[in-house]
């Protein structure tokens, strides 16, 4: 009987310790739907690129600035079709993100 009580006490203690950890694992973060995304592509602003983008994604390209991309990231904004960014705006975005990373 003592062995059984010892085993039962150990099992109870183990489950008491493991229960909060398992409860936290079952909580899933709020995720955006699978169709929602925040993709930004490097695009040039010529007719061939616009035509290819429209053919592939079904909409004309919408160009965003580095500031708009950072704002979308901060607010959790998503969109159904990728957004485009010029080389210059991409360089500004990389520079800004590098400055943020250096501060951290």
ROPAGU-435455 format. One record per residue (C-alpha): chain; x, y, z. Coordinates in nm, 2 decimals. Layout:
# ROPAGU-435455
[rec 'A'; [X; Y; Z]]
...
//
This chain:
# ROPAGU-435455
[rec 'A'; [0.00; 0.00; 0.00]]
[rec 'A'; [0.29; 0.24; 0.07]]
[rec 'A'; [0.43; 0.19; -0.27]]
[rec 'A'; [0.10; 0.27; -0.43]]
[rec 'A'; [0.06; 0.59; -0.22]]
[rec 'A'; [0.41; 0.69; -0.31]]
[rec 'A'; [0.34; 0.63; -0.68]]
[rec 'A'; [0.01; 0.81; -0.66]]
[rec 'A'; [0.17; 1.11; -0.49]]
[rec 'A'; [0.45; 1.13; -0.75]]
[rec 'A'; [0.19; 1.10; -1.04]]
[rec 'A'; [-0.02; 1.38; -0.88]]
[rec 'A'; [0.29; 1.60; -0.84]]
[rec 'A'; [0.40; 1.54; -1.19]]
[rec 'A'; [0.06; 1.62; -1.34]]
[rec 'A'; [0.03; 1.93; -1.12]]
[rec 'A'; [0.36; 2.06; -1.26]]
[rec 'A'; [0.29; 1.96; -1.62]]
[rec 'A'; [-0.07; 2.08; -1.64]]
[rec 'A'; [0.01; 2.46; -1.67]]
[rec 'A'; [0.28; 2.39; -1.93]]
[rec 'A'; [0.04; 2.18; -2.14]]
[rec 'A'; [-0.24; 2.43; -2.11]]
[rec 'A'; [-0.01; 2.70; -2.25]]
[rec 'A'; [0.09; 2.49; -2.54]]
[rec 'A'; [-0.27; 2.44; -2.65]]
[rec 'A'; [-0.33; 2.81; -2.68]]
[rec 'A'; [-0.27; 2.91; -3.04]]
[rec 'A'; [-0.19; 3.27; -3.12]]
[rec 'A'; [-0.44; 3.46; -3.33]]
[rec 'A'; [-0.34; 3.39; -3.68]]
[rec 'A'; [-0.45; 3.55; -4.00]]
[rec 'A'; [-0.64; 3.34; -4.25]]
[rec 'A'; [-0.44; 3.13; -4.49]]
[rec 'A'; [-0.52; 3.36; -4.78]]
[rec 'A'; [-0.41; 3.67; -4.60]]
[rec 'A'; [-0.05; 3.78; -4.65]]
[rec 'A'; [0.19; 4.07; -4.63]]
[rec 'A'; [0.42; 4.00; -4.93]]
[rec 'A'; [0.62; 4.28; -5.08]]
[rec 'A'; [0.81; 4.22; -5.40]]
[rec 'A'; [1.08; 4.42; -5.58]]
[rec 'A'; [0.92; 4.54; -5.90]]
[rec 'A'; [1.03; 4.78; -6.18]]
[rec 'A'; [0.78; 5.02; -6.31]]
[rec 'A'; [0.79; 4.92; -6.68]]
[rec 'A'; [0.51; 4.79; -6.90]]
[rec 'A'; [0.65; 4.43; -6.91]]
[rec 'A'; [0.66; 4.41; -6.54]]
[rec 'A'; [0.31; 4.55; -6.50]]
[rec 'A'; [0.18; 4.31; -6.75]]
[rec 'A'; [0.35; 4.01; -6.60]]
[rec 'A'; [0.23; 4.11; -6.25]]
[rec 'A'; [-0.13; 4.15; -6.37]]
[rec 'A'; [-0.11; 3.81; -6.54]]
[rec 'A'; [0.02; 3.63; -6.24]]
[rec 'A'; [-0.17; 3.80; -5.96]]
[rec 'A'; [-0.49; 3.92; -6.14]]
[rec 'A'; [-0.45; 4.29; -6.03]]
[rec 'A'; [-0.22; 4.57; -6.14]]
[rec 'A'; [0.08; 4.62; -5.92]]
[rec 'A'; [0.04; 4.86; -5.62]]
[rec 'A'; [0.36; 5.02; -5.52]]
[rec 'A'; [0.42; 5.10; -5.15]]
[rec 'A'; [0.69; 5.30; -4.98]]
[rec 'A'; [0.92; 5.18; -4.70]]
[rec 'A'; [0.71; 5.38; -4.45]]
[rec 'A'; [0.39; 5.21; -4.57]]
[rec 'A'; [0.55; 4.87; -4.54]]
[rec 'A'; [0.66; 4.95; -4.18]]
[rec 'A'; [0.32; 5.08; -4.09]]
[rec 'A'; [0.16; 4.76; -4.23]]
[rec 'A'; [0.40; 4.55; -4.03]]
[rec 'A'; [0.32; 4.75; -3.71]]
[rec 'A'; [-0.06; 4.73; -3.75]]
[rec 'A'; [-0.07; 4.37; -3.88]]
[rec 'A'; [-0.22; 4.48; -4.20]]
[rec 'A'; [-0.25; 4.20; -4.47]]
[rec 'A'; [-0.36; 4.20; -4.83]]
[rec 'A'; [-0.47; 3.94; -5.08]]
[rec 'A'; [-0.22; 4.03; -5.36]]
[rec 'A'; [0.15; 4.11; -5.32]]
[rec 'A'; [0.25; 4.48; -5.31]]
[rec 'A'; [0.54; 4.61; -5.51]]
[rec 'A'; [0.84; 4.82; -5.40]]
[rec 'A'; [1.10; 5.00; -5.60]]
[rec 'A'; [1.47; 4.94; -5.55]]
[rec 'A'; [1.51; 5.28; -5.38]]
[rec 'A'; [1.23; 5.22; -5.14]]
[rec 'A'; [1.36; 4.87; -5.06]]
[rec 'A'; [1.70; 5.02; -4.98]]
[rec 'A'; [1.53; 5.26; -4.74]]
[rec 'A'; [1.34; 4.98; -4.58]]
[rec 'A'; [1.65; 4.77; -4.53]]
[rec 'A'; [1.83; 5.07; -4.39]]
[rec 'A'; [1.55; 5.14; -4.14]]
[rec 'A'; [1.52; 4.78; -4.03]]
[rec 'A'; [1.90; 4.76; -3.99]]
[rec 'A'; [1.89; 5.07; -3.76]]
[rec 'A'; [1.61; 4.90; -3.56]]
[rec 'A'; [1.82; 4.59; -3.52]]
[rec 'A'; [2.13; 4.78; -3.42]]
[rec 'A'; [1.94; 4.94; -3.14]]
[rec 'A'; [1.81; 4.61; -3.00]]
//
